[in-house]
Amino acid sequence: MRNWAIEHSNHFISGAIMSVTAYFAPCQGVIYVAIGAVLLDFVTGIIASLVEKKGIKSSKLWKTLFKLFFVVFFIMLLYSIDKEFDIIELHRVIAWLIVGFEVWSILENMARITDHRIFRLLKKFMEDKIEQQTGVKIGDDLDVR
């Protein structure tokens, strides 16, 4: 019996992985975009820190890894809720917001890296659009803690 369990455990594990992968396959594009945004923010943040000679802290690297992990699993949770309750595509809305915040951070990093006017203009354009669409004024003094 023990040998049978050992021989067949690989099949069970690979089957479970494939089942989970198949379940989440329809939202893989959303997950890939979110991962790409987080990773691009990560890379531009490192470059900006090096350009400003601030150095890189391992604690911030770990925070990015945790953020990436939680973003992916949060989108997967929301996709499950959307699929099972069939109400709205909440996972897409939340992923869109997450990617929006990441793009905002990428613009800030690019402005720090290049000190080029186009990135400050794009950031200002986004501020104006957000205020126009939502009525919320976003500024550098915004603290959401």
HELIX and SHEET records of a PDB file:
HELIX    1   1 ARG A    2  PHE A   24  1                                  23    
HELIX    2   2 ALA A   25  CYS A   27  5                                   3    
HELIX    3   3 GLN A   28  VAL A   51  1                                  24    
HELIX    4   4 SER A   58  PHE A   85  1                                  28    
HELIX    5   5 LEU A   90  THR A  114  1                                  25    
HELIX    6   6 ARG A  117  THR A  134  1                                  18    
END                                                                             
